[in-house]
């Protein structure tokens, strides 16, 4: 079994922006939607962080900005609320907290809108070569929000399997490729369990209702505190645009958000229904892999869920000799250091993904 782990460097090879470029893309999108308050707040935060670290503003990425919001600004406002409950005094902080929460929701929508826009002009040949090389027992673990891989698989006649049945149904299916999107996707959205759409409405039910995994159930429970919500896949550009613009509602009139694991440095997969099952399946596949190919992902220490999954899976697999590891990245040494795992064989491949012509040889 080959397992591919895809990071931002993979999507960058198709023309998508990297994390630091995404801030300017969000600002441009908000400018087109006339959201001056959000633009002013995000620019102010960016300047503050840049001055603190003595960096240029363009060197501050979207992950840092929203980690600053969630770990510094929101807790500070909550503490101020507890210490001074006078509604007159609190009107300012409460308004700021409400605006901050709204800005984070709008940023998630903006990311979805930006990536949908890039999808219209993505470079197809590199990802098509990748998709055409897939065998039935290959597994793709992606940390990217875009839908490039699954659309490429469909173009070459393969069906993506997102793994929401976890380890209960871990065997390979002919004509299918397991695509485990551990950070969510711009074309997913979560609803309450009573929400229903028919098959012609442009919504596909991906996950819903209680579900129990096999031998990795203890790992799943740490990520899925509740199995009571539903996750839907969205088909059609019209619905995707409405989701990104904040005009798509469920049948009760509730505005829907793209199901992303968050924009902070520490992604939280528990915010996406059923994602614990997907993580359990990723863990299962990594433990049994013959070969692991990491493409454009540097294993940042702040992404603790993925780091934990990767290290624990490798520790178990090393008891049986462990898989071969290949790191494909223009700077593979840095990514290798960040893996913090010991393997018997590791190949450092300093190519970009778009330069690879034969994925079967990896």
Secondary structure as a PSIPRED ss2 file (coil, helix, strand):
# PSIPRED VFORMAT (PSIPRED V4.0)

   1 X C   1.000  0.000  0.000
   2 X E   0.000  0.000  1.000
   3 X E   0.000  0.000  1.000
   4 X E   0.000  0.000  1.000
   5 X E   0.000  0.000  1.000
   6 X E   0.000  0.000  1.000
   7 X C   1.000  0.000  0.000
   8 X H   0.000  1.000  0.000
   9 X H   0.000  1.000  0.000
  10 X H   0.000  1.000  0.000
  11 X H   0.000  1.000  0.000
  12 X H   0.000  1.000  0.000
  13 X C   1.000  0.000  0.000
  14 X C   1.000  0.000  0.000
  15 X C   1.000  0.000  0.000
  16 X C   1.000  0.000  0.000
  17 X C   1.000  0.000  0.000
  18 X C   1.000  0.000  0.000
  19 X H   0.000  1.000  0.000
  20 X H   0.000  1.000  0.000
  21 X H   0.000  1.000  0.000
  22 X H   0.000  1.000  0.000
  23 X H   0.000  1.000  0.000
  24 X H   0.000  1.000  0.000
  25 X H   0.000  1.000  0.000
  26 X H   0.000  1.000  0.000
  27 X H   0.000  1.000  0.000
  28 X H   0.000  1.000  0.000
  29 X H   0.000  1.000  0.000
  30 X H   0.000  1.000  0.000
  31 X H   0.000  1.000  0.000
  32 X H   0.000  1.000  0.000
  33 X C   1.000  0.000  0.000
  34 X C   1.000  0.000  0.000
  35 X C   1.000  0.000  0.000
  36 X H   0.000  1.000  0.000
  37 X H   0.000  1.000  0.000
  38 X H   0.000  1.000  0.000
  39 X H   0.000  1.000  0.000
  40 X H   0.000  1.000  0.000
  41 X H   0.000  1.000  0.000
  42 X H   0.000  1.000  0.000
  43 X H   0.000  1.000  0.000
  44 X H   0.000  1.000  0.000
  45 X H   0.000  1.000  0.000
  46 X H   0.000  1.000  0.000
  47 X H   0.000  1.000  0.000
  48 X H   0.000  1.000  0.000
  49 X H   0.000  1.000  0.000
  50 X H   0.000  1.000  0.000
  51 X H   0.000  1.000  0.000
  52 X H   0.000  1.000  0.000
  53 X H   0.000  1.000  0.000
  54 X C   1.000  0.000  0.000
  55 X C   1.000  0.000  0.000
  56 X C   1.000  0.000  0.000
  57 X H   0.000  1.000  0.000
  58 X H   0.000  1.000  0.000
  59 X H   0.000  1.000  0.000
  60 X C   1.000  0.000  0.000
  61 X C   1.000  0.000  0.000
  62 X H   0.000  1.000  0.000
  63 X H   0.000  1.000  0.000
  64 X H   0.000  1.000  0.000
  65 X H   0.000  1.000  0.000
  66 X H   0.000  1.000  0.000
  67 X H   0.000  1.000  0.000
  68 X H   0.000  1.000  0.000
  69 X H   0.000  1.000  0.000
  70 X H   0.000  1.000  0.000
  71 X H   0.000  1.000  0.000
  72 X H   0.000  1.000  0.000
  73 X H   0.000  1.000  0.000
  74 X H   0.000  1.000  0.000
  75 X H   0.000  1.000  0.000
  76 X H   0.000  1.000  0.000
  77 X H   0.000  1.000  0.000
  78 X H   0.000  1.000  0.000
  79 X H   0.000  1.000  0.000
  80 X H   0.000  1.000  0.000
  81 X H   0.000  1.000  0.000
  82 X H   0.000  1.000  0.000
  83 X H   0.000  1.000  0.000
  84 X C   1.000  0.000  0.000
  85 X C   1.000  0.000  0.000
  86 X C   1.000  0.000  0.000
  87 X H   0.000  1.000  0.000
  88 X H   0.000  1.000  0.000
  89 X H   0.000  1.000  0.000
  90 X H   0.000  1.000  0.000
  91 X H   0.000  1.000  0.000
  92 X H   0.000  1.000  0.000
  93 X H   0.000  1.000  0.000
  94 X H   0.000  1.000  0.000
  95 X H   0.000  1.000  0.000
  96 X H   0.000  1.000  0.000
  97 X H   0.000  1.000  0.000
  98 X H   0.000  1.000  0.000
  99 X H   0.000  1.000  0.000
 100 X H   0.000  1.000  0.000
 101 X H   0.000  1.000  0.000
 102 X H   0.000  1.000  0.000
 103 X H   0.000  1.000  0.000
 104 X H   0.000  1.000  0.000
 105 X H   0.000  1.000  0.000
 106 X H   0.000  1.000  0.000
 107 X H   0.000  1.000  0.000
 108 X H   0.000  1.000  0.000
 109 X H   0.000  1.000  0.000
 110 X H   0.000  1.000  0.000
 111 X H   0.000  1.000  0.000
 112 X H   0.000  1.000  0.000
 113 X H   0.000  1.000  0.000
 114 X H   0.000  1.000  0.000
 115 X H   0.000  1.000  0.000
 116 X H   0.000  1.000  0.000
 117 X H   0.000  1.000  0.000
 118 X H   0.000  1.000  0.000
 119 X H   0.000  1.000  0.000
 120 X C   1.000  0.000  0.000
 121 X C   1.000  0.000  0.000
 122 X C   1.000  0.000  0.000
 123 X C   1.000  0.000  0.000
 124 X H   0.000  1.000  0.000
 125 X H   0.000  1.000  0.000
 126 X H   0.000  1.000  0.000
 127 X H   0.000  1.000  0.000
 128 X H   0.000  1.000  0.000
 129 X H   0.000  1.000  0.000
 130 X H   0.000  1.000  0.000
 131 X H   0.000  1.000  0.000
 132 X H   0.000  1.000  0.000
 133 X C   1.000  0.000  0.000
 134 X C   1.000  0.000  0.000
 135 X C   1.000  0.000  0.000
 136 X C   1.000  0.000  0.000
 137 X C   1.000  0.000  0.000
 138 X C   1.000  0.000  0.000
 139 X E   0.000  0.000  1.000
 140 X E   0.000  0.000  1.000
 141 X E   0.000  0.000  1.000
 142 X E   0.000  0.000  1.000
 143 X C   1.000  0.000  0.000
 144 X C   1.000  0.000  0.000
 145 X C   1.000  0.000  0.000
 146 X C   1.000  0.000  0.000
 147 X C   1.000  0.000  0.000
 148 X H   0.000  1.000  0.000
 149 X H   0.000  1.000  0.000
 150 X H   0.000  1.000  0.000
 151 X H   0.000  1.000  0.000
 152 X H   0.000  1.000  0.000
 153 X H   0.000  1.000  0.000
 154 X H   0.000  1.000  0.000
 155 X H   0.000  1.000  0.000
 156 X C   1.000  0.000  0.000
 157 X C   1.000  0.000  0.000
 158 X C   1.000  0.000  0.000
 159 X E   0.000  0.000  1.000
 160 X E   0.000  0.000  1.000
 161 X E   0.000  0.000  1.000
 162 X C   1.000  0.000  0.000
 163 X C   1.000  0.000  0.000
 164 X C   1.000  0.000  0.000
 165 X C   1.000  0.000  0.000
 166 X H   0.000  1.000  0.000
 167 X H   0.000  1.000  0.000
 168 X H   0.000  1.000  0.000
 169 X H   0.000  1.000  0.000
 170 X C   1.000  0.000  0.000
 171 X C   1.000  0.000  0.000
 172 X C   1.000  0.000  0.000
 173 X C   1.000  0.000  0.000
 174 X C   1.000  0.000  0.000
 175 X C   1.000  0.000  0.000
 176 X E   0.000  0.000  1.000
 177 X E   0.000  0.000  1.000
 178 X E   0.000  0.000  1.000
 179 X E   0.000  0.000  1.000
 180 X E   0.000  0.000  1.000
 181 X E   0.000  0.000  1.000
 182 X C   1.000  0.000  0.000
 183 X C   1.000  0.000  0.000
 184 X E   0.000  0.000  1.000
 185 X E   0.000  0.000  1.000
 186 X E   0.000  0.000  1.000
 187 X E   0.000  0.000  1.000
 188 X E   0.000  0.000  1.000
 189 X E   0.000  0.000  1.000
 190 X E   0.000  0.000  1.000
 191 X E   0.000  0.000  1.000
 192 X C   1.000  0.000  0.000
 193 X C   1.000  0.000  0.000
 194 X C   1.000  0.000  0.000
 195 X C   1.000  0.000  0.000
 196 X C   1.000  0.000  0.000
 197 X C   1.000  0.000  0.000
 198 X C   1.000  0.000  0.000
 199 X C   1.000  0.000  0.000
 200 X C   1.000  0.000  0.000
 201 X C   1.000  0.000  0.000
 202 X C   1.000  0.000  0.000
 203 X E   0.000  0.000  1.000
 204 X E   0.000  0.000  1.000
 205 X E   0.000  0.000  1.000
 206 X E   0.000  0.000  1.000
 207 X E   0.000  0.000  1.000
 208 X E   0.000  0.000  1.000
 209 X C   1.000  0.000  0.000
 210 X C   1.000  0.000  0.000
 211 X C   1.000  0.000  0.000
 212 X C   1.000  0.000  0.000
 213 X C   1.000  0.000  0.000
 214 X C   1.000  0.000  0.000
 215 X C   1.000  0.000  0.000
 216 X C   1.000  0.000  0.000
 217 X H   0.000  1.000  0.000
 218 X H   0.000  1.000  0.000
 219 X H   0.000  1.000  0.000
 220 X H   0.000  1.000  0.000
 221 X H   0.000  1.000  0.000
 222 X C   1.000  0.000  0.000
 223 X C   1.000  0.000  0.000
 224 X C   1.000  0.000  0.000
 225 X C   1.000  0.000  0.000
 226 X C   1.000  0.000  0.000
 227 X C   1.000  0.000  0.000
 228 X C   1.000  0.000  0.000
 229 X C   1.000  0.000  0.000
 230 X E   0.000  0.000  1.000
 231 X E   0.000  0.000  1.000
 232 X E   0.000  0.000  1.000
 233 X E   0.000  0.000  1.000
 234 X E   0.000  0.000  1.000
 235 X C   1.000  0.000  0.000
 236 X C   1.000  0.000  0.000
 237 X H   0.000  1.000  0.000
 238 X H   0.000  1.000  0.000
 239 X H   0.000  1.000  0.000
 240 X H   0.000  1.000  0.000
 241 X H   0.000  1.000  0.000
 242 X H   0.000  1.000  0.000
 243 X H   0.000  1.000  0.000
 244 X H   0.000  1.000  0.000
 245 X H   0.000  1.000  0.000
 246 X C   1.000  0.000  0.000
 247 X C   1.000  0.000  0.000
 248 X C   1.000  0.000  0.000
 249 X E   0.000  0.000  1.000
 250 X C   1.000  0.000  0.000
 251 X C   1.000  0.000  0.000
 252 X C   1.000  0.000  0.000
 253 X C   1.000  0.000  0.000
 254 X C   1.000  0.000  0.000
 255 X E   0.000  0.000  1.000
 256 X C   1.000  0.000  0.000
 257 X C   1.000  0.000  0.000
 258 X E   0.000  0.000  1.000
 259 X E   0.000  0.000  1.000
 260 X E   0.000  0.000  1.000
 261 X C   1.000  0.000  0.000
 262 X C   1.000  0.000  0.000
 263 X C   1.000  0.000  0.000
 264 X C   1.000  0.000  0.000
 265 X C   1.000  0.000  0.000
 266 X C   1.000  0.000  0.000
 267 X C   1.000  0.000  0.000
 268 X C   1.000  0.000  0.000
 269 X H   0.000  1.000  0.000
 270 X H   0.000  1.000  0.000
 271 X H   0.000  1.000  0.000
 272 X C   1.000  0.000  0.000
 273 X C   1.000  0.000  0.000
 274 X C   1.000  0.000  0.000
 275 X H   0.000  1.000  0.000
 276 X H   0.000  1.000  0.000
 277 X H   0.000  1.000  0.000
 278 X H   0.000  1.000  0.000
 279 X H   0.000  1.000  0.000
 280 X H   0.000  1.000  0.000
 281 X H   0.000  1.000  0.000
 282 X H   0.000  1.000  0.000
 283 X H   0.000  1.000  0.000
 284 X H   0.000  1.000  0.000
 285 X H   0.000  1.000  0.000
 286 X H   0.000  1.000  0.000
 287 X H   0.000  1.000  0.000
 288 X H   0.000  1.000  0.000
 289 X C   1.000  0.000  0.000
 290 X C   1.000  0.000  0.000
 291 X E   0.000  0.000  1.000
 292 X E   0.000  0.000  1.000
 293 X E   0.000  0.000  1.000
 294 X E   0.000  0.000  1.000
 295 X E   0.000  0.000  1.000
 296 X C   1.000  0.000  0.000
 297 X C   1.000  0.000  0.000
 298 X C   1.000  0.000  0.000
 299 X C   1.000  0.000  0.000
 300 X C   1.000  0.000  0.000
 301 X C   1.000  0.000  0.000
 302 X C   1.000  0.000  0.000
 303 X C   1.000  0.000  0.000
 304 X H   0.000  1.000  0.000
 305 X H   0.000  1.000  0.000
 306 X H   0.000  1.000  0.000
 307 X H   0.000  1.000  0.000
 308 X H   0.000  1.000  0.000
 309 X H   0.000  1.000  0.000
 310 X H   0.000  1.000  0.000
 311 X H   0.000  1.000  0.000
 312 X H   0.000  1.000  0.000
 313 X H   0.000  1.000  0.000
 314 X H   0.000  1.000  0.000
 315 X H   0.000  1.000  0.000
 316 X H   0.000  1.000  0.000
 317 X H   0.000  1.000  0.000
 318 X H   0.000  1.000  0.000
 319 X H   0.000  1.000  0.000
 320 X H   0.000  1.000  0.000
 321 X C   1.000  0.000  0.000
 322 X C   1.000  0.000  0.000
 323 X C   1.000  0.000  0.000
 324 X E   0.000  0.000  1.000
 325 X E   0.000  0.000  1.000
 326 X E   0.000  0.000  1.000
 327 X E   0.000  0.000  1.000
 328 X E   0.000  0.000  1.000
 329 X C   1.000  0.000  0.000
 330 X C   1.000  0.000  0.000
 331 X C   1.000  0.000  0.000
 332 X H   0.000  1.000  0.000
 333 X H   0.000  1.000  0.000
 334 X H   0.000  1.000  0.000
 335 X H   0.000  1.000  0.000
 336 X H   0.000  1.000  0.000
 337 X H   0.000  1.000  0.000
 338 X H   0.000  1.000  0.000
 339 X H   0.000  1.000  0.000
 340 X C   1.000  0.000  0.000
 341 X C   1.000  0.000  0.000
 342 X C   1.000  0.000  0.000
 343 X C   1.000  0.000  0.000
 344 X C   1.000  0.000  0.000
 345 X C   1.000  0.000  0.000
 346 X E   0.000  0.000  1.000
 347 X E   0.000  0.000  1.000
 348 X E   0.000  0.000  1.000
 349 X E   0.000  0.000  1.000
 350 X C   1.000  0.000  0.000
 351 X C   1.000  0.000  0.000
 352 X C   1.000  0.000  0.000
 353 X H   0.000  1.000  0.000
 354 X H   0.000  1.000  0.000
 355 X H   0.000  1.000  0.000
 356 X C   1.000  0.000  0.000
 357 X C   1.000  0.000  0.000
 358 X C   1.000  0.000  0.000
 359 X H   0.000  1.000  0.000
 360 X H   0.000  1.000  0.000
 361 X H   0.000  1.000  0.000
 362 X C   1.000  0.000  0.000
